[in-house]
Amino acid sequence: MSNLNFSIWVGRQLYRYAYKLYRPLYFIFKRRQDRTELALLHRIVQPGDTVLDIGANIGFYSTVLSRAVGDTGKVICFEPNEENFRHLQNTTRRLSNVVLHRKAVGAETGSIILYLSDTLNVDNRTYQPTSYKSTEDVDVVNLDRFLFNTPPVDVIKIDIQGFEMEALRGMIQLLSSNENIKILSEFWPYGLKLSGSSATEYMLALQGLRFHVSILSGGRYVPITDTDLQKMDDLGEDVYFNIFASRHV
């Protein structure tokens, strides 16, 4: 067993059988692994902001964003999986500026099948993977309709295992309501392809909405070139990035 596979196995066992130990260890791991992303969020999220946490999982980023927006801001979280959502509720139960929705985010409001990972709780998908342990029927929402009466959104953090293009299709008006809105998104070409989209389509859609897009590389964000993009559509399952989209360079 490789070191990576062993780490995944340990994480799965802790999540299933020793969650009280899993959560603090996972939060420590995320603080180390996501240092650059966290530094970016601390820079762009301001007190009083409205922030979306799409794919909130068990609430690591939700707690970070709650502190950043302060008492006058709001963090709106979306997590469709029943077990993860229960843990998310527990993580954020004392955070009065956090609002939770047990829903997926997509192009149309309705229902969808959520395929639960047989390896990691962070790898549930809204499209059928090669291997999965079980399924759940979950609500899916179009954000333009669901958040119609919400104040303009300032920042979006989104990580939904390749379903980002579908979510984007359902939030065009939301993205147009605030010229200064910013997006921190997972960018997983393999997952985008499996969900019926592609790295190129997602990138062109963001650019079509007048976003400048940078990719995390070497601990910093650098602009994505056309040459970079051409190489990404056929990348394998283990290759993923984080990207930052803003209308201001």
N, C-alpha and C positions, 0 to 999 in steps of 0.2 A: 504494500500500500504506500503510495507517495505521500509526502508531507502534506500536500494540499488535500488529498482525499481523506487523510487521517484527521486533519483539522475540521473538514466538513462533517465527518462522522462524529467527532467529539461534540461539535456544535449542535448537531441533530439530537444527540442523546441528552445533552444538557437542557435543550429547549423542551424536550418531551418529558423528562423525568426529574429535572432539577432546575426548574425555571427561576427560582429565587437566586440561584447562583448564575444562571445563564445571563439574566438581564444586566447585572453590573459588569460582568466580563464583556458582554457585547458592547456596552456603552464605552468601556475603556478602549476596546478594539476600534470602534468607530471614531473616537476622538483622535486616535493615532493615524488610522488609515485615511481619514477624510480631512486632514489638517488644512489642505489648500481650499477645499470647498467651504469649510467652516470659517476660514479667514475671509473668504469672499462674502459669505452671508453676513458676517459681522460688519463688513464695510457697506453693504448695499441695503440692509434692513434697518429702518429707522424707527424710533419710538412713535407709536400711533399708526403704523402701517397696517394694512390688511394683507395677509399672506396666505397662500394656499399650500398645503402639504398634501400632494396627490401621491398616494402610495405611502401612507404614513407608517405602515407596519406596526411595530410595538411602541413607537413614539420617541425615538431618539431625536430626530430633527424637530419634532413637535415641541419638545422641551427647550431646545436651543432657540427656536423661533419665538416661543412664548416669552423668554427672557428678553429677546431683542426688541420685540414690539412694545413691551411694557404694558402698564395698566390701561393705557388709552388705545392700544392696538388690538388686533384680533388675528388668531390663527385658525383657519378652517381646514379640517383634516378629512381626508377620504381614505378609507381602508375597507375593502369588501369582505375579507376573510373573517369568519366568525371568531376563530380562536385568536388571531392577531388582534382583532378589534377589542376583544375582552381584555387583553393585555394593554392595549392602547388606552382603554378607559381607566384602568388601574394606574397607569403611568401618569396620566394627566388629570386625575380626579381632583387635585387641589389647584389646578390652573384655571382661574376664572375667565381668562381671555382665550381659551381654546374651545372650539366647537367641533364636535365629532359627527361624522356621517358614515354609517356602514354601507357604503356604495362604491361601485366602480365608476370611472369617468370615461365617457366615450363620445361618439358622434351623435348618437340618438338616445333618447330616454326610453327605457324599457327594462328588459332583463337579459342576463347573459350567463353562460356557464363559466364558472371559475374552476380551473384545473389545479388541484393542490399538489405541490411538489412532494416527491417521495424522498427528497434529500434535505432541502432547506426551506424554512418558513418564509424567507425573503424571495423565493423564486416561484410563487404561485402565478399562474398566467391566465389571461382571458382569451386564449386560443389554445388549441390542442397540441401539447408537446408529444414527443415520442414516448415518454414515460411519465406517469403520474400515479398518485396513490388513491385519489378519490376526486369527486367533484362537488361543487355547491352551486345552486341557483342563486344569483345575487342581482340586486338592482343596479342598473347603470344609468347615469344621468348626463345629459347635455348641459354643460355649465352655463351657457348663455341663457338658458331657460331657468335652470335651477337656482342660479345666483342673480336673478334679474333685479331684485331689490337690495342687493348687497352694495355697499360703497365700492368705488373703483378699487380693483386689486393692484397692489404695488409690486409684489414679488410672488413668483410661483416656483416651488420646488417640486419636480415631478420625476418619479422613478417607478415605472409600471411595466417593466420587463418587455419592452418592445411595442407596447400599445400606445406609445406617445403620439403617433400620427393620428390615430383615431380620436384621442382626447383633444388634440389640436383642432380637429375639424368641428368640434362642438364648443369651441370657445373663441371664435373669431371676433364676435362683438365685444366680449370681455377684454380681449387683447387690444382692441381699438379704443376702449373707453379711457385708457390712461397712457398717454404718450411716453411716460417714463417707466412703464412696467418692465420688469426684468425677469428672466427665466434661468433657473439652474436645472438642467435636465440630464438624466442619463441618456447616453447615445450608444445603443447596442445594435450595430448593423445586422447581426444574425437574428436577433429578436424582432427587429423591425421587418425583416424579410419574412419570417415565419408568420407574422401577423397580417401579411398581405401588403406591406408597404416596402420601403427601402430607405437606406441612409440618404441617398440622393433626394428622394421625394420629401423626406422630413426636412432636410436642409433647405431645399428650394422653397418649401412652404414657409419656413421661418423668414427666409430672405424676401419672399414675396410680401410678407407683412412688415417689411422694412427693418428687420432686425439684423444687426451685425452679430455674427456668431464666431465665438472663439472656442478652442478645444484645450482641455487641460493636458499639458505636455511638459515634462521635466519640472513639475511643481509650480508651473505658471500657465496662464491662459494666453494662447497665441491664435491669431486668425487662421481659419481653415481655408486652404487654397483649393482651387478646382482640381489640381493634381492630387492633393490629399484625398479629396472626396471620391475621385475615380477609383481609388484603390480599396475603398471601404465596403462597397456593396456586397462583396463576396468573402468578407472576413469570417473566420470561424467562430464557434460558440464561445470560446474563452476570451475573445477580444472585445472589450467595451471601454467607453470613455465617459467623461462628463463634459458637457458643453455649457457655455454661458451665452445668453442672447440678450442684447440690449439695443435700443435704438440710438444709443450714443456711444461713440467709439471711446 
